[in-house]
Amino acid sequence: MMQDIVAAVPLENFRLKLRFEDGVEGVVDVAQCVAFSGVFAPLRDPAQFAAVRVNSELGTVCWPGGADLDPDVLYGLITGVPVSFS
């Protein structure tokens, strides 16, 4: 099911508007996905959160400092189709 993220726009309140290579678009509340600790701790700062970029090699979003998110999980959150890790 792997779909790469091709666009990401940071929104207020730790949300991201994402577009996938198959055209699916939606908004994900990152605060519901991760605890802002460890590699994600700097993202508590809205300016740091807004530094999100799409890494085309990984097909997902990432931030300076090495934080990234699983594109399959994000796709599942947007489409409502749960991710199977089999």
Secondary structure, DSSP 8 states (H G I E B T S, - for coil): ----EEEEEEETTTEEEEEETTS-EEEEEGGGT--S-GGGGGGGSHHHHTT-EEETTTTEEE-TTS-B--HHHHHHHHH-------
